[in-house]
Amino acid sequence: MTKQQKLNAVRDATLREGQAQGFVVTPGSVTPTVGNILLERIGGKTRVEQLAGVRNQQVTDSLARRAIGLPDDAPLTRDAMRDIRAQEYAAGYAPLANIGRVVADADFKQALQDVTNAFTGASKSFKGAAPQDVQKLIKPYSVADFDAADAIAATRTLRENARNNFQKGEGALARAQIAVSNALEGQLERSLQAANNTQAAALLEGFRNSRKRMAVSHAIEDAIVEGTGSVDARKLASDFQKGKLLTGELETAAKFANTFRRVVTTPGAVGTPAAQTFGGMGIGTRGMIGGAAGGAFGGGLGGVALGTAAAVAPELVSLGAQRFMLSGPAQRGALPAYNRFNFLARDIGDPELRNALIAAQTLRAAEEPTNLGTVNVTAPRRNMLSVP
């Protein structure tokens, strides 16, 4: 149990962090105890996943709005993200244009060298080994000093070009462009710090805040599903898996979606959540049989209504199981307890009990009368768990 707890530590931490924000999972997919397996069979695996996906989409959108600082009822659109960047550029970037000449320090030169090294390995030993497009990118920025206004304009151009190159599949060049932009921005920050005065400190704080918010807006824009006003958590997960830097709320959403993909869906992809024919058999079989049996016992339309209600009852139980599995107590039970009872329950349910339930369900389905003319309402029923 101790070994298993250590092996699951990263996954469990991701689940706790996600649950703290409102994300939900199907408990049996994390902790397959007897209770969780039975509840999932009663509620229906697919239907529970659909309901969880709808709820998790709301959480994802809420986290995205919080990360970028939008109201709870604001749609998430690309135009909104571009407006935010325009505001932040005017508030945090444009004021730096007036600080004049900036001397390139050793850290700036090393940052440019690191960009080259990232694509060539030991570039000191193998001159010219870097891709030509990366070499062409680095050379113009290898200067002793530069004007702050030009640097601000360059960072904006570099990031826009990087986005276009990512879309074209030129990932190496795009990452290099972002790295050069980061080097320029880092040099501007150090220059403001070195000034050591109140005005420079205010400019630095505004620049850092705007820089962070602009980065968040880019990450959200990349994951927006056009026409929905929502964010695709799986896209955030894909970007995060590829090494894209995400922090705070977006990191939480990305890690959860990357770990529990079956309960994270694209907006609008679910259809009608949990919609299915009653009992999985349809009104044409279970509903009609229940109605006929009710008529035989109760007589007339009233008896038929009672029988139909009895046919619907299993679906009501299923709905109750679905609601419970997404409730607070069940979600807390999704995390393994790592005690003897928990693992005993899991071992019993995996796979023997599940096989027994499947066999019992098959036998019961086989015994269901399919011809209304031969319904035997007095025939004894086999116990649900009476498996030969």
C-alpha positions in Angstrom: 0.0 0.0 0.0 2.9 2.4 0.8 4.5 1.6 -2.6 1.2 2.2 -4.4 0.7 5.5 -2.6 4.1 6.7 -3.7 3.5 5.6 -7.3 0.2 7.5 -7.4 1.5 10.6 -5.6 1.6 12.8 -8.7 -1.8 11.7 -10.0 -3.4 12.1 -6.6 -2.0 15.6 -6.2 -3.4 16.6 -9.6 -6.8 15.2 -8.6 -6.8 17.1 -5.3 -5.8 20.3 -7.0 -8.5 19.9 -9.6 -11.2 18.9 -7.1 -10.4 22.0 -5.1 -11.4 24.1 -8.1 -14.6 22.1 -8.8 -13.4 19.5 -11.3 -15.0 16.0 -11.0 -14.0 12.5 -12.1 -15.8 9.1 -12.2 -14.7 7.6 -8.9 -14.3 4.1 -10.2 -11.7 5.2 -12.8 -9.4 6.3 -9.9 -10.3 3.9 -7.1 -12.1 0.8 -8.4 -13.7 -0.3 -5.2 -16.8 -2.5 -5.1 -19.0 0.5 -4.3 -17.6 2.6 -7.0 -17.9 -0.1 -9.6 -21.5 -0.9 -8.7 -22.4 2.8 -8.7 -20.8 3.2 -12.1 -22.7 0.2 -13.5 -26.0 1.5 -12.1 -25.5 5.1 -13.3 -23.9 4.1 -16.6 -20.3 4.8 -17.4 -20.8 6.9 -20.5 -23.6 8.9 -19.0 -21.7 9.8 -15.9 -18.7 10.8 -18.0 -21.0 13.1 -20.1 -22.4 14.8 -17.0 -18.9 15.2 -15.6 -17.7 16.6 -18.9 -20.4 19.3 -18.8 -19.6 20.3 -15.3 -15.8 20.3 -15.9 -16.3 22.6 -19.0 -17.9 25.2 -16.7 -15.0 24.9 -14.3 -12.4 25.3 -17.1 -14.1 28.4 -18.4 -14.4 29.9 -14.9 -10.6 29.3 -14.4 -9.8 30.9 -17.7 -11.8 34.0 -16.9 -10.2 34.2 -13.4 -6.7 33.8 -14.9 -7.2 36.7 -17.4 -9.3 38.9 -15.0 -12.7 38.8 -16.8 -16.1 38.9 -15.2 -17.8 35.5 -14.5 -20.4 36.1 -17.3 -17.9 37.3 -20.0 -17.6 35.2 -23.1 -14.2 33.9 -24.0 -13.4 35.0 -27.5 -10.3 35.8 -29.6 -11.4 39.4 -30.0 -11.6 39.7 -26.2 -8.1 38.4 -25.9 -6.8 40.8 -28.5 -8.5 43.7 -26.8 -6.8 42.8 -23.5 -3.4 42.7 -25.2 -4.0 46.1 -26.7 -4.9 47.5 -23.3 -1.8 45.9 -21.7 0.5 47.1 -24.4 -0.6 50.6 -23.9 -0.5 50.3 -20.1 2.8 48.4 -19.5 4.8 48.3 -22.7 4.4 51.7 -24.4 5.6 53.7 -21.4 9.0 52.0 -21.7 9.6 53.6 -25.1 10.8 56.7 -23.3 13.6 55.3 -21.3 16.1 55.7 -24.2 19.2 53.6 -24.9 19.7 50.3 -23.1 23.1 48.7 -22.8 23.1 44.9 -23.5 24.6 43.1 -20.5 26.2 39.7 -20.2 22.9 38.0 -19.4 21.4 39.3 -22.6 24.3 38.0 -24.7 24.1 34.6 -22.9 20.4 34.4 -23.5 21.0 34.8 -27.3 23.7 32.2 -27.1 21.4 29.8 -25.3 18.8 30.2 -28.1 21.5 29.0 -30.5 22.7 26.2 -28.2 19.1 24.9 -27.9 19.0 24.0 -31.6 22.7 22.9 -32.1 23.9 21.3 -29.0 27.6 22.0 -28.6 27.6 25.0 -30.9 31.0 26.2 -29.6 32.6 23.1 -31.1 30.4 23.0 -34.3 30.1 26.5 -35.7 27.3 27.0 -38.2 25.5 23.9 -37.0 22.4 25.9 -36.1 19.5 25.9 -38.6 19.9 28.8 -41.1 16.6 30.4 -40.1 17.6 30.4 -36.4 21.1 31.9 -37.3 19.4 34.6 -39.3 17.1 35.4 -36.5 19.8 35.8 -33.8 22.3 37.8 -35.7 20.4 41.2 -35.9 19.9 41.2 -32.1 23.6 40.5 -31.2 24.3 44.2 -30.5 26.0 46.2 -27.8 23.0 48.5 -27.1 19.5 49.3 -28.5 16.7 51.8 -28.1 14.0 50.8 -25.7 11.2 51.8 -28.2 12.7 49.6 -30.9 13.0 46.7 -28.4 9.3 47.1 -27.5 8.3 47.0 -31.1 10.5 44.0 -31.8 9.0 41.9 -28.9 5.6 42.5 -30.3 6.6 41.5 -33.9 8.6 38.4 -32.6 5.6 37.0 -30.7 3.2 37.5 -33.6 5.6 35.8 -36.0 6.1 33.0 -33.5 2.3 32.4 -33.4 2.2 32.2 -37.2 5.1 29.9 -37.4 3.6 27.5 -34.8 0.5 27.3 -36.9 2.6 26.5 -40.0 4.5 23.8 -38.1 7.8 25.6 -37.9 8.1 25.0 -34.2 11.9 25.4 -33.9 11.8 28.9 -35.4 8.8 29.9 -33.3 10.4 28.8 -30.1 13.5 30.7 -31.0 11.5 33.9 -31.7 9.8 33.6 -28.3 13.2 33.1 -26.6 14.6 36.3 -28.3 11.5 38.2 -27.2 12.0 37.0 -23.7 15.7 38.1 -23.8 14.7 41.6 -24.9 12.1 41.9 -22.2 14.4 40.5 -19.6 17.0 43.1 -20.5 14.4 45.9 -20.2 13.5 44.7 -16.7 17.1 44.6 -15.6 17.7 48.1 -16.9 14.7 49.4 -14.9 15.9 47.6 -11.8 19.4 49.2 -12.2 17.9 52.7 -12.3 16.8 52.3 -8.7 14.3 55.1 -8.5 10.6 55.4 -7.9 9.6 56.1 -11.5 11.6 53.2 -12.8 10.1 50.9 -10.1 6.5 51.9 -11.1 7.4 51.3 -14.8 8.8 47.9 -13.9 5.8 46.8 -11.9 3.4 47.9 -14.7 5.5 46.1 -17.3 5.6 42.9 -15.4 1.9 42.8 -14.8 1.1 43.6 -18.4 3.7 41.0 -19.6 2.1 38.3 -17.5 -1.5 39.1 -18.6 -0.5 39.2 -22.2 1.1 35.8 -21.9 -2.1 34.4 -20.3 -4.2 36.0 -23.1 -2.2 34.2 -25.8 -2.6 30.8 -24.0 -6.3 31.3 -23.7 -6.7 32.5 -27.3 -4.9 29.4 -28.6 -7.4 27.2 -26.7 -10.7 29.0 -27.5 -13.2 27.0 -29.5 -14.6 29.5 -32.0 -18.4 30.0 -31.9 -18.7 28.6 -28.3 -17.3 31.3 -26.0 -15.5 28.6 -24.2 -12.0 27.1 -23.8 -10.9 23.6 -24.8 -9.1 22.2 -21.8 -7.6 19.4 -24.0 -5.8 22.1 -26.0 -4.4 23.6 -22.8 -3.3 20.0 -21.9 -1.7 19.5 -25.3 0.2 22.8 -25.0 1.3 22.0 -21.5 2.4 18.5 -22.5 4.6 20.0 -25.2 6.3 22.2 -22.7 4.4 25.5 -23.0 4.7 27.5 -19.8 1.3 27.7 -18.0 0.8 28.9 -14.5 -1.9 29.3 -11.9 -5.5 28.5 -13.0 -4.5 27.5 -16.5 -1.9 25.1 -15.2 -4.5 23.5 -13.0 -6.9 23.0 -15.9 -4.2 21.7 -18.2 -2.9 19.1 -15.7 -6.4 17.9 -14.9 -7.4 17.6 -18.5 -4.1 15.8 -19.3 -4.6 13.3 -16.6 -8.4 12.7 -16.8 -9.2 13.2 -20.4 -12.4 11.0 -20.5 -14.2 13.6 -18.3 -13.0 16.6 -20.2 -14.8 17.3 -23.5 -14.9 19.9 -26.2 -17.7 22.4 -25.8 -20.8 21.1 -27.6 -19.4 17.7 -28.3 -21.5 15.8 -25.6 -24.9 16.4 -27.1 -27.7 15.9 -24.5 -26.0 14.7 -21.3 -27.1 11.4 -20.0 -29.9 11.1 -22.5 -30.8 7.4 -23.2 -33.7 5.1 -23.5 -35.2 4.0 -20.2 -33.2 1.3 -18.6 -31.1 0.9 -21.7 -33.7 -1.3 -23.3 -36.2 1.2 -24.6 -39.9 1.8 -23.9 -40.7 -0.7 -26.6 -39.6 -3.6 -24.4 -39.3 -2.9 -20.7 -41.9 -0.1 -20.7 -44.5 -2.1 -22.7 -43.9 -5.2 -20.6 -44.2 -3.3 -17.4 -47.3 -1.6 -18.6 -48.9 -4.9 -19.5 -48.0 -6.5 -16.2 -49.4 -3.5 -14.4 -52.6 -3.8 -16.3 -52.9 -7.5 -15.4 -52.5 -6.8 -11.7 -54.2 -3.4 -11.3 -56.7 -3.5 -14.2 -57.4 -0.8 -16.7 -55.4 2.3 -17.4 -54.5 2.9 -13.8 -52.8 -0.5 -13.6 -51.0 0.2 -16.9 -49.7 3.6 -15.4 -48.4 1.8 -12.4 -46.7 -0.8 -14.5 -45.1 1.9 -16.7 -43.9 3.7 -13.6 -42.3 0.5 -12.4 -40.5 0.2 -15.7 -39.2 3.8 -15.3 -38.1 3.2 -11.8 -34.7 1.7 -12.8 -33.9 4.8 -14.7 -34.7 6.9 -11.7 -32.3 4.8 -9.7 -29.7 5.3 -12.4 -30.2 9.1 -12.3 -29.7 9.0 -8.5 -26.5 7.1 -8.9 -25.2 9.6 -11.4 -26.0 12.5 -9.1 -24.3 10.8 -6.2 -21.1 10.0 -8.1 -20.6 13.6 -8.9 -21.4 14.8 -5.3 -18.9 15.9 -2.7 -18.9 12.6 -0.7 -18.4 10.4 -3.8 -15.7 12.7 -5.2 -13.8 12.5 -1.9 -14.1 8.8 -2.1 -12.5 8.9 -5.5 -9.1 9.4 -3.9 -7.6 6.1 -2.7 -7.5 5.7 1.1 -4.5 3.4 1.0 -5.7 1.2 3.8 -6.4 -2.5 4.0 -10.2 -2.2 3.6 -9.8 0.0 0.5 -7.5 -2.4 -1.2 -9.5 -5.5 -0.2 -12.6 -3.9 -1.7 -10.7 -3.1 -4.8 -9.4 -6.6 -5.1 -12.8 -8.2 -4.6 -14.3 -6.0 -7.3 -11.5 -6.4 -9.8 -12.2 -8.5 -11.8 -14.2 -11.3 -10.2 -17.2 -9.2 -9.0 -17.5 -7.4 -12.2 -17.5 -10.6 -14.2 -20.2 -12.0 -11.9 -22.3 -8.9 -12.3 -22.0 -9.1 -16.1 -23.0 -12.7 -16.0 -26.0 -12.0 -13.8 -27.1 -9.1 -15.9 -26.9 -11.3 -19.0 -28.9 -14.1 -17.5 -31.6 -11.6 -16.3 -31.8 -10.0 -19.8 -32.2 -13.4 -21.3 -35.1 -14.2 -19.0 -36.9 -10.9 -19.9 -40.0 -11.9 -21.9 -40.0 -10.4 -25.4 -43.5 -11.6 -26.6 -46.4 -9.9 -24.8 -48.6 -12.7 -25.7 -46.7 -15.1 -23.5 -46.0 -12.9 -20.5 -46.1 -15.0 -17.3 -46.6 -12.6 -14.5 -46.4 -15.3 -11.8 -43.1 -16.9 -12.9 -40.5 -16.7 -10.2 -37.5 -14.4 -10.8 -33.9 -15.5 -10.5 -32.0 -13.5 -7.9 -29.9 -10.8 -9.4 -26.7 -12.3 -8.0 -27.6 -16.0 -8.5 -24.8 -16.8 -10.8 -24.2 -20.6 -11.5 
